[in-house]
Each structure stands twice: as C-alpha cells, then as structure tokens.
Amino acid sequence: MGVENLFNISGKVAVVTGAASGLGSSIAEAMAENHARVALFDVNEDGLTNTAHRLGKSGTEIVTMKVDVSDRGEMRRAIDRVVDRFGCLDIVFGNAGIGGGAGFLGLDGSANAGGEIGCVTDGLWDKVLAVNLSSVFATIQSSAFHMKKGTGGRIIITTSVASFRNQTWVGTPYMAAKAGAAHLVRQMALELARYNITVNAIAPGAFAANIGGGRMKLGEVSQIMSKRIPLGRVAQPVEIKGLALFLASPASSFITGAEIPIDGGASIA
C-alpha cells in the first residue's frame, strides 16, 4: 500500500468534539484537508462558525452542531444525527475538555493553598469529571453502537500527559479525570477489538491552546514550561494534525489501546 493510501481518509465521516478552537479545530482541519466529511461539535457557536468557514475552503462537507458533551443524552443524540445525515460513522475524536483549576503548587514550585484538595469544590469536581471523563464514556458508547453496524471505525480520545505523570501545578480534578479517560480507552480497546474498532488516545503536553484559560499562550508561562521540555518550546495546535491523521487513517490499522504522548519529550525528561 502506497503512502497516499496509508493516510487516505477521503470520504470518511468524522466527528470532532471541542472543535471550535485549539486542538479540536486543528484536528478537524486535518480531517477536512484530507477530504473527510466532518461534523464539528462544541458549545461555542461563534467558534464553530469560524472553524466551519475556514474548513469549508477544503471543499469537503462540513456540518456544525452545538453540543454540550457533559450532557450524555445530548451527546448520544448528536452522534445519531450525524449518522442520519451521512449514513455512517468512521472516525470520532473525543477531544472536548476543560481545565481543572490550579494545582497545589505553582509553576515556580511555591505553595498554592487555593489548589489544595480542601479547596476543590463539589461543583468544580463534578463539572471537570462530566466534561473530561463522563463525556468520553458517552462518546465511545454512542460511536461504537453505530460502528458495530458497519465495518468498524476509529475512536481517538484526547487525554493528557497528566494521565500518566503527576503534575503538581495541575488541578486535582483534571488529573483524576484524564487518568480515568486513559484507562477507559484501554478497556474499550479490548472490548471493541473484535468489531474492528480501534480505540486510542492522544496525550498532549504543553500546547498554546485555550484550555486552562489559555495560560500556555502567556509569555511568562510559556518560558517556564519551555525550560522543562527537551525540545525547548511549547507546541502550537497545528502540531497535533499529523498524529491525528495517523490515528484516523489505515496507517494505524494495527494499533489499539495506545496512549501516544505529544509533548516535546517532557514526559521522559
């Protein structure tokens, strides 16, 4: 199989959650640029419109849906609408996520009492787990239901290097949710393998994206993080596109249950 076919997703139907900005927007762009038909999910309607306008230049079919992924019923209904629209479902990126507040230490190692577990409110805990973990469950469950009826599919979840490496400057709810999502990916990969459905995860490190209030875009924060990364810099959202295409395409046909870090080497430093 030639390279042009290894990465061929032309005509495939792809869903990307959290597609209005950041990593989700870049993932959606990778799908559209390679001629997949793409459904964009997000709660940010203006962001969805902007992403759809940009991707529309690729000439492929783009649809947008305002979806709150933390509402599992709404998420399932949205997936059903995609299948009703396109007739099938081939690729799903469960990318939507939110930050989990500050960690118990600052980036400089100083104590941050506001990030200690005693200050984590029930509301923050419930919201972060709803968006970063329970939505992953609903995404995989609803996608697998339809993929089983066809010839299989690709499910890719955005986790984080925080899922396998403690990070004291990251909020506890985020750490727990991403670790749970990573383990769910492995469990579902085992269950769904017999249906030719692969389930994998992308684990980003420091990206200049909007999550966590967009602090990685700030010069001071970016400089601190860059010193901890062997490649010496924070990543840009477009750098997710190659890995996203790989996991969505035939090139990754024998990979399932993997969680692939994309962090400039920070997790091995």
PAZA-98977 format. One line per 3 residues: number of its first residue (from 1); their letters; for each residue y, z, x of C-alpha. Coordinates in Angstrom, 3 decimals. Layout:
NUM	A	Y,Z,X | ...
This chain:
1	MGV	0.000,0.000,0.000 | 3.334,-1.069,1.442 | 6.265,1.289,1.773
4	ENL	8.035,-0.477,-1.066 | 5.177,0.525,-3.373 | 4.634,4.007,-1.933
7	FNI	8.042,5.059,-3.200 | 8.128,2.874,-6.306 | 9.146,4.753,-9.463
10	SGK	10.632,1.738,-11.220 | 10.348,2.035,-14.989 | 9.086,5.610,-14.869
13	VAV	10.569,8.147,-17.272 | 12.131,11.115,-15.508 | 13.749,14.312,-16.800
16	VTG	16.112,16.353,-14.627 | 17.348,19.752,-15.775 | 20.569,21.169,-14.400
19	AAS	21.685,17.579,-13.902 | 25.422,17.993,-14.445 | 26.237,18.843,-10.829
22	GLG	24.958,19.831,-7.402 | 21.303,19.334,-6.540 | 20.369,18.244,-10.053
25	SSI	22.951,15.482,-10.042 | 21.702,14.237,-6.664 | 18.070,14.365,-7.813
28	AEA	18.979,12.360,-10.909 | 20.813,9.883,-8.703 | 17.687,9.421,-6.557
31	MAE	15.680,8.644,-9.687 | 18.239,6.212,-11.099 | 18.865,4.417,-7.806
34	NHA	15.132,3.726,-7.651 | 15.113,2.343,-11.181 | 13.532,5.182,-13.158
37	RVA	14.760,5.797,-16.680 | 16.406,9.194,-16.588 | 17.107,11.935,-19.140
40	LFD	19.741,14.413,-17.977 | 19.628,17.998,-19.319 | 22.391,20.579,-18.897
43	VNE	24.647,22.914,-20.897 | 27.731,21.387,-19.249 | 28.564,18.384,-21.419
46	DGL	31.517,17.220,-19.323 | 29.369,17.357,-16.192 | 26.618,15.417,-17.942
49	TNT	29.088,12.727,-18.957 | 30.370,12.389,-15.407 | 26.858,12.206,-13.946
52	AHR	25.738,9.676,-16.556 | 28.786,7.488,-15.881 | 28.068,7.477,-12.155
55	LGK	24.353,6.787,-12.585 | 24.957,4.094,-15.156 | 26.122,1.833,-12.360
58	SGT	22.487,1.623,-11.206 | 21.694,-0.497,-14.257 | 18.834,1.710,-15.445
61	EIV	18.699,3.555,-18.766 | 20.337,6.981,-18.751 | 20.426,9.473,-21.628
64	TMK	22.088,12.874,-21.753 | 21.118,15.941,-23.756 | 22.952,19.237,-23.982
67	VDV	20.122,21.696,-23.420 | 20.130,25.425,-22.750 | 16.950,25.762,-20.698
70	SDR	16.914,29.524,-21.244 | 16.127,28.794,-24.898 | 12.455,27.875,-24.581
73	GEM	12.272,26.341,-28.055 | 15.297,24.166,-27.352 | 13.767,23.066,-24.064
76	RRA	10.496,22.078,-25.727 | 12.297,20.134,-28.453 | 14.360,18.289,-25.840
79	IDR	11.222,17.170,-23.984 | 9.779,15.991,-27.306 | 12.935,13.940,-27.928
82	VVD	12.603,12.267,-24.537 | 9.042,11.214,-25.328 | 10.112,9.979,-28.773
85	RFG	12.853,7.923,-27.096 | 10.885,6.418,-24.211 | 7.271,6.672,-25.379
88	CLD	6.021,8.601,-22.343 | 6.897,11.140,-19.679 | 6.129,10.607,-15.997
91	IVF	8.369,12.821,-13.844 | 10.028,16.151,-14.593 | 12.362,18.092,-12.323
94	GNA	12.791,21.697,-13.447 | 15.940,22.206,-11.406 | 18.276,24.282,-13.581
97	GIG	19.180,27.640,-12.088 | 21.868,30.292,-11.786 | 22.784,32.864,-9.152
100	GGA	21.650,36.458,-9.408 | 24.731,38.310,-8.298 | 25.410,39.820,-4.905
103	GFL	22.770,41.344,-2.647 | 22.749,44.919,-1.390 | 24.180,43.719,1.934
106	GLD	26.984,41.287,2.588 | 26.618,38.210,4.758 | 28.014,40.237,7.647
109	GSA	25.368,42.942,7.192 | 27.731,45.501,5.679 | 26.552,47.635,2.754
112	NAG	27.359,46.363,-0.731 | 26.821,49.153,-3.231 | 27.506,46.810,-6.164
115	GEI	24.420,44.784,-5.292 | 22.018,47.732,-5.206 | 19.309,47.912,-7.837
118	GCV	21.032,50.719,-9.686 | 23.900,48.339,-10.441 | 21.747,45.486,-11.749
121	TDG	22.385,45.410,-15.485 | 19.753,44.564,-18.077 | 21.907,41.630,-19.152
124	LWD	22.027,40.114,-15.670 | 18.304,40.670,-15.087 | 17.345,39.101,-18.433
127	KVL	19.658,36.123,-18.021 | 18.572,35.275,-14.485 | 14.869,35.511,-15.355
130	AVN	15.403,33.467,-18.514 | 17.064,30.601,-16.639 | 15.237,30.752,-13.301
133	LSS	11.716,31.704,-14.410 | 11.058,31.534,-18.143 | 12.621,28.079,-18.331
136	VFA	10.196,26.936,-15.631 | 7.323,28.106,-17.806 | 8.694,26.192,-20.800
139	TIQ	9.394,23.110,-18.685 | 5.876,22.941,-17.270 | 4.222,23.800,-20.571
142	SSA	6.083,21.177,-22.629 | 5.829,18.494,-19.942 | 2.110,18.999,-19.373
145	FHM	1.465,18.716,-23.116 | 2.711,15.129,-23.070 | 1.466,14.168,-19.602
148	KKG	-2.086,15.094,-20.557 | -1.978,12.369,-23.202 | -1.252,9.730,-20.562
151	TGG	-2.479,9.151,-17.046 | -0.886,12.226,-15.506 | 2.504,12.901,-14.016
154	RII	4.684,14.687,-11.521 | 6.307,18.073,-12.129 | 8.702,19.334,-9.466
157	ITT	10.388,22.731,-9.650 | 13.411,23.827,-7.637 | 12.616,27.247,-6.208
160	SVA	14.369,28.586,-3.088 | 13.620,29.821,0.396 | 14.347,33.176,-1.276
163	SFR	10.949,32.843,-2.966 | 9.096,33.497,0.296 | 11.663,35.100,2.591
166	NQT	13.658,38.247,1.863 | 17.408,37.706,1.859 | 19.473,40.873,1.712
169	WVG	22.662,39.065,0.681 | 20.994,37.515,-2.400 | 20.816,39.343,-5.721
172	TPY	17.527,41.040,-6.620 | 17.080,39.231,-9.980 | 17.311,35.869,-8.204
175	MAA	14.775,36.906,-5.572 | 12.252,38.036,-8.190 | 12.730,35.009,-10.438
178	KAG	12.338,32.452,-7.661 | 9.230,34.198,-6.272 | 7.740,34.134,-9.760
181	AAH	8.567,30.458,-10.189 | 6.889,29.622,-6.881 | 3.705,31.427,-7.872
184	LVR	3.764,29.754,-11.287 | 3.926,26.380,-9.534 | 0.761,27.192,-7.578
187	QMA	-1.058,28.479,-10.655 | -0.144,25.427,-12.722 | -1.084,23.075,-9.897
190	LEL	-4.609,24.488,-10.060 | -4.837,24.256,-13.838 | -3.356,20.782,-14.237
193	ARY	-5.001,19.017,-11.297 | -7.886,17.799,-13.451 | -5.381,15.936,-15.621
196	NIT	-3.874,14.134,-12.606 | -0.692,16.157,-12.995 | 0.743,17.358,-9.698
199	VNA	2.990,20.410,-9.636 | 5.108,21.055,-6.562 | 8.278,22.875,-5.575
202	IAP	11.349,22.097,-3.533 | 12.695,25.232,-1.825 | 16.328,24.671,-0.814
205	GAF	18.120,26.805,1.711 | 21.901,26.785,2.117 | 23.414,23.841,0.227
208	AAN	27.085,23.296,-0.559 | 26.433,23.341,-4.300 | 27.841,25.187,-7.319
211	IGG	25.163,27.866,-7.669 | 26.296,31.377,-6.822 | 29.861,30.499,-7.722
214	GRM	29.925,27.709,-5.164 | 30.404,30.123,-2.282 | 28.490,27.887,0.133
217	KLG	31.392,25.466,-0.179 | 33.779,28.053,1.225 | 34.644,27.546,4.879
220	EVS	34.095,31.160,5.954 | 30.734,31.481,4.178 | 29.594,28.084,5.420
223	QIM	30.421,29.056,9.002 | 28.438,32.307,8.775 | 25.426,30.567,7.263
226	SKR	25.582,27.711,9.762 | 25.030,30.157,12.603 | 21.701,31.166,11.022
229	IPL	20.454,27.599,10.630 | 18.835,25.821,13.603 | 20.403,22.506,12.598
232	GRV	23.751,24.276,12.708 | 25.201,23.445,9.317 | 24.975,23.845,5.556
235	AQP	23.397,20.901,3.699 | 25.093,18.567,1.256 | 23.492,17.965,-2.185
238	VEI	22.724,14.317,-1.392 | 20.279,15.503,1.271 | 17.839,16.556,-1.448
241	KGL	17.339,12.943,-2.556 | 14.673,11.889,-0.041 | 12.370,14.827,-0.757
244	ALF	12.889,14.435,-4.492 | 11.897,10.768,-4.378 | 8.885,11.543,-2.206
247	LAS	7.507,14.147,-4.628 | 8.180,11.928,-7.644 | 6.514,8.853,-6.154
250	PAS	2.988,7.641,-5.300 | 3.693,8.673,-1.696 | 2.867,12.286,-2.655
253	SFI	-0.238,11.474,-4.720 | -2.489,13.950,-2.851 | -0.003,16.824,-2.711
256	TGA	-0.037,19.576,-5.330 | 0.741,23.274,-5.287 | 3.096,22.834,-2.333
259	EIP	6.466,24.509,-1.895 | 8.435,22.491,0.625 | 11.449,24.137,2.279
262	IDG	14.525,22.040,2.903 | 16.676,24.464,4.831 | 17.548,23.080,8.234
265	GAS	14.876,25.262,9.823 | 16.335,28.578,8.619 | 13.023,29.881,7.299
268	IA	11.399,29.578,10.738 | 14.363,30.814,12.761
